[in-house]
């Protein structure tokens, strides 16, 4: 490939696509090759232009200054998407206020609860770490409605399973579980949880970054 060594060197410096690197090298080349005396300065110019162009996009999409955008772009190893995400998280975290009961230990419990819901289902999750999870969610203003939904769903489960008395009859358990899953109030509670999953993930990540 023409300019193979130059492209290889550029891609060691920055994650520039091969086709883009080849186009830029053709634009700067005198004839078919780069003059040896110009090689380093041209590669540096292409690198600089690549950074400047992407930093401008990041700054425009996030509202941060060019210098702030460039610093994070370099920290994210020239990954535009990761840089934009990092800056948006930084903006989201401004004015963060520590909340009671919100720490890495309680966050880990809530994270395990979400995994339980994902693997086992909402009907099982409402029986796992119930008090810890609902108490914690009550301290997160954006998720108060989720705490209420979990509580109400648990009440419906307790009511439906009230005559079970620890019965290990699998057929009876399946019957009661199906009754719960078809209960209108329970279904509304589960819908509240599912509709807030994205918000829950966003809030949790924010607290993981800032809590102790």
N, C-alpha and C positions, 0 to 999 in steps of 0.2 A: 504494500500500500504506500502511495506517495505520502510523504510527511509522517511516516509511521513513528519514527523516533520522537519527533516533535509532539505528535498527538499523545504518545505514551508519557512524555514528560509533563505535558499540560494536565493530563488526567491524574498524575501523581499529586499535582498542586490543587486542582479543583475538579469537581465531578461534572465536567462539561461533556455533553453528548458528542460522540465521534463525528457525526455529520456536521454539527455546529462548529467544532474545532477545525474540521477540514475546510469548511467554507471560509472561516476567518483566516486561516493560514494561506489559502489561495489569494485572498484579498490583499494580504501583506507581502506575498512572495514577489520577487523580481524574476519573472520567468517561471521555471519549474521548481526552483529550490530557494531556500532562504540563504542569503549570504551569511557566511560564518560570523562576520562582524556584527550582523543585525540580529542573529538568532535569539540571543538572550533578551534583548530589549523588546523584540516583537512578542516573544512568549509572555514577558511580563506585562506588556500592553494588553494582550488578549485576556490575561488573568485579571487585570485591573478592570477592564471593560465588563467582563463577566460579573465580577463582584458588584460594580457600580449599578449595572442594569438590574440585578436581582435585589439589591438593597433598596433601590427605588420602588420596586414592586411591593416589598415587605413594608416599607415605611408608609406607602399609600394605603395599603390594606389594613394596617394596624393603628395608624395615627401617631406612631412614635417618630422621633427625629431620625434622620439618616444615620447619625453616629450611633444612636441606640440600636437601630436596626442592624447596622453592620456588625456591631459587637456581638449581638445574639446570633446573627447569621454565621459568624466565624465560630462561635461556641457550639453551634449545632452542626459544625463541619460542613458548611455550605449547603445545608438542606433547607430549601425555601419553606416547605410545608411545616417542618419542625420549628423553624424560626418564628413563623407566624403564630403557631400554636403557643409557643413559649411566651411571646409578647402579649398575646391575648390573655393568657393565664396571669401574667404579671399585672395587667390592667385590672383583671377580675379580683386579684388579691389586694389591691390598694384599699387601705382603710380596714383591713381585716381586724376583727375584734375577737379575742379569745372568749369562748363560751364555757360555762360550767359543764363538767362531765365529758367534755370533748377533748380527748387525748388519744395518743396512738393505741393505747390498750382498748379503749371503747370503740375506736374506729376499726380495729382488727375484728372485734366481735361482730360489728355490723357488716363488715366485709364477708365474714364467714356465713352470716345469715343470708346475705344475697346469693352466695354460692349455693347454699342449701336450697333456696327457692329455685334457683336455676336448674339444679340437678334433680331435686325431689318434687318440686311443685309448691305453689302457694299454700295449699292445704296442709302440707307438712311443715313448711317454714313457720307458720303461725303458732306452732307448738315448740319451737326451738328458741331458746334465749329470749322468751317473750318479754319479760319485765325489762331486761337490759336494753333491748332494741327499741321498745316503745318509749321508754324513759329518755333515751338518747335522742330519738327523733323529735320528741317534744321540745327539746332544747335547740332544735334547728328550725327557725321560723319558716323557712321555705318548704319544710317537709312535715309541718304539723298535721296536714290533712292525711298524709300517708300513715302517721301514727294512729290517727283516728280510725282509718280504714282497717289497719291490722287489728286493732282492739275489737272493732265491731265484727270482723270476720272470725276472730277467736271466740267471741260471745256466741255467734251463730254455730260454730263447731261444737262448743261446750253444750249448747242447747240440744243439738241434733244427736250428739253422742251421750247425752245424759243418762240414758237407760242401758248403756253398754256395760257399765260396771266392770271394766277391765276384761270383758269377754274376749277370749282368744279365737273365737269362731271366725275364720277368714271370710266366709261368705257374708256373715253379718257385718264385718268391717267394710267389705267392698260395697255392700248395700248402703251403709251409712255414709261412706265417702261419696258415693254417687249422689245421694240425697243432698249432701253438703254442696257439691259442685254445681248442682242444679238449683240451689236456693237463690232466689233473686237478689236478696240483700248481700249474700256472700259474693255473688258474681259482680255486683257493683263495687264491692270493696276490692276485689282482685283487679278490676278494671282501673280503679284509682291508682293502685300500686303500679300496674303495667304502664299507665300513661305518664307516670312520674319517674320512670327508670332513668331516662336521660338526665333529668334534673338531679336525681339522686347521685348518679355517677359524677356529675360535675361538682356538686357540693362536697362529696366525699374527697375528691381529688384536691379541692381547695383546702380542706382541713388537713389532709395528709401533708400538704406542703407547708402548712403554717402552725399546726398544733405541736405540742410537745409530748 
